[in-house]
Amino acid sequence: MTADTGAAPGGRAPLGALRRPLSRIRAALREGWQIARGITGERAYEIYLEHHRRTHPGVPAMGEREFWRWYVDRGDTHPGSRCC
């Protein structure tokens, strides 16, 4: 009498057992990518749009090109702490 371990024939793990770790890895990579985008400033426009919708309902937001011009100009005139 053998115990049923849930393994597929040939000793391989069932497909469902592989999906869980892969899904966690994908989620962690996605989260890491979003963190990296936040650190580099790539999410600045998305964050601006979220803030604008919350605090200025009914007022049109800047377009993306206009926003990036403002963002770069603001960084040049108010450098704060940065590496370069």
C-alpha atoms as a printed R data frame, in Angstrom:
   type eleno elety resid chain resno       x      y       z
1  ATOM     1    CA   MET     A     1   0.000  0.000   0.000
2  ATOM     2    CA   THR     A     2   1.483  3.392  -0.996
3  ATOM     3    CA   ALA     A     3   0.620  6.807   0.373
4  ATOM     4    CA   ASP     A     4  -0.774  9.348  -2.093
5  ATOM     5    CA   THR     A     5   1.629 12.289  -2.026
6  ATOM     6    CA   GLY     A     6  -0.162 14.262  -4.705
7  ATOM     7    CA   ALA     A     7   2.830 14.089  -7.007
8  ATOM     8    CA   ALA     A     8   2.291 13.641 -10.705
9  ATOM     9    CA   PRO     A     9   3.433 10.427 -12.394
10 ATOM    10    CA   GLY     A    10   7.201 10.212 -12.649
11 ATOM    11    CA   GLY     A    11   7.764 12.027  -9.340
12 ATOM    12    CA   ARG     A    12   7.124 15.528 -10.722
13 ATOM    13    CA   ALA     A    13   5.167 18.115  -8.748
14 ATOM    14    CA   PRO     A    14   1.623 18.805  -9.955
15 ATOM    15    CA   LEU     A    15   1.137 21.927 -12.061
16 ATOM    16    CA   GLY     A    16  -0.894 23.650  -9.323
17 ATOM    17    CA   ALA     A    17   2.018 23.346  -6.900
18 ATOM    18    CA   LEU     A    18   4.251 25.223  -9.358
19 ATOM    19    CA   ARG     A    19   1.764 28.013 -10.033
20 ATOM    20    CA   ARG     A    20   1.672 29.257  -6.442
21 ATOM    21    CA   PRO     A    21   5.405 30.005  -6.115
22 ATOM    22    CA   LEU     A    22   5.537 31.448  -9.654
23 ATOM    23    CA   SER     A    23   2.617 33.725  -8.884
24 ATOM    24    CA   ARG     A    24   4.371 34.948  -5.716
25 ATOM    25    CA   ILE     A    25   7.577 35.557  -7.652
26 ATOM    26    CA   ARG     A    26   5.687 37.536 -10.321
27 ATOM    27    CA   ALA     A    27   3.952 39.622  -7.644
28 ATOM    28    CA   ALA     A    28   7.282 40.351  -5.933
29 ATOM    29    CA   LEU     A    29   8.893 41.349  -9.240
30 ATOM    30    CA   ARG     A    30   5.927 43.607 -10.055
31 ATOM    31    CA   GLU     A    31   6.205 45.253  -6.633
32 ATOM    32    CA   GLY     A    32   9.960 45.693  -7.048
33 ATOM    33    CA   TRP     A    33   9.428 47.266 -10.460
34 ATOM    34    CA   GLN     A    34   6.929 49.760  -9.008
35 ATOM    35    CA   ILE     A    35   9.365 50.654  -6.216
36 ATOM    36    CA   ALA     A    36  12.137 51.207  -8.757
37 ATOM    37    CA   ARG     A    37   9.814 53.399 -10.841
38 ATOM    38    CA   GLY     A    38   8.996 55.435  -7.749
39 ATOM    39    CA   ILE     A    39  12.650 55.919  -6.823
40 ATOM    40    CA   THR     A    40  13.588 57.098 -10.309
41 ATOM    41    CA   GLY     A    41  10.633 59.491 -10.507
42 ATOM    42    CA   GLU     A    42   8.971 57.624 -13.344
43 ATOM    43    CA   ARG     A    43   5.670 57.457 -11.423
44 ATOM    44    CA   ALA     A    44   5.583 61.214 -10.788
45 ATOM    45    CA   TYR     A    45   2.853 61.892 -13.375
46 ATOM    46    CA   GLU     A    46   0.670 59.030 -12.099
47 ATOM    47    CA   ILE     A    47   1.055 60.323  -8.531
48 ATOM    48    CA   TYR     A    48   0.241 63.865  -9.697
49 ATOM    49    CA   LEU     A    49  -2.949 62.663 -11.415
50 ATOM    50    CA   GLU     A    50  -4.080 60.778  -8.286
51 ATOM    51    CA   HIS     A    51  -3.415 63.841  -6.126
52 ATOM    52    CA   HIS     A    52  -5.128 66.176  -8.612
53 ATOM    53    CA   ARG     A    53  -8.283 64.018  -8.783
54 ATOM    54    CA   ARG     A    54  -8.521 63.977  -4.970
55 ATOM    55    CA   THR     A    55  -7.805 67.633  -4.271
56 ATOM    56    CA   HIS     A    56  -9.106 69.427  -7.380
57 ATOM    57    CA   PRO     A    57 -12.217 67.593  -8.624
58 ATOM    58    CA   GLY     A    58 -13.694 69.074 -11.767
59 ATOM    59    CA   VAL     A    59 -10.518 70.992 -12.676
60 ATOM    60    CA   PRO     A    60  -8.641 69.641 -15.714
61 ATOM    61    CA   ALA     A    61  -5.201 68.253 -14.911
62 ATOM    62    CA   MET     A    62  -2.056 69.197 -16.819
63 ATOM    63    CA   GLY     A    63  -1.277 67.056 -19.829
64 ATOM    64    CA   GLU     A    64   1.661 64.698 -19.477
65 ATOM    65    CA   ARG     A    65   4.023 66.811 -21.607
66 ATOM    66    CA   GLU     A    66   3.128 69.988 -19.691
67 ATOM    67    CA   PHE     A    67   3.556 68.157 -16.392
68 ATOM    68    CA   TRP     A    68   7.068 66.912 -17.248
69 ATOM    69    CA   ARG     A    69   8.137 70.408 -18.321
70 ATOM    70    CA   TRP     A    70   6.884 71.778 -14.983
71 ATOM    71    CA   TYR     A    71   8.477 68.883 -13.065
72 ATOM    72    CA   VAL     A    72  11.927 69.365 -14.620
73 ATOM    73    CA   ASP     A    73  11.783 73.171 -14.263
74 ATOM    74    CA   ARG     A    74  10.739 72.815 -10.625
75 ATOM    75    CA   GLY     A    75  13.654 70.433  -9.994
76 ATOM    76    CA   ASP     A    76  16.059 72.940 -11.522
77 ATOM    77    CA   THR     A    77  14.786 75.939  -9.531
78 ATOM    78    CA   HIS     A    78  14.219 74.019  -6.236
79 ATOM    79    CA   PRO     A    79  16.942 71.356  -6.228
80 ATOM    80    CA   GLY     A    80  16.571 70.153  -2.619
81 ATOM    81    CA   SER     A    81  18.718 67.161  -1.833
82 ATOM    82    CA   ARG     A    82  19.680 65.048  -4.799
83 ATOM    83    CA   CYS     A    83  22.754 63.401  -6.165
84 ATOM    84    CA   CYS     A    84  23.309 65.550  -9.277
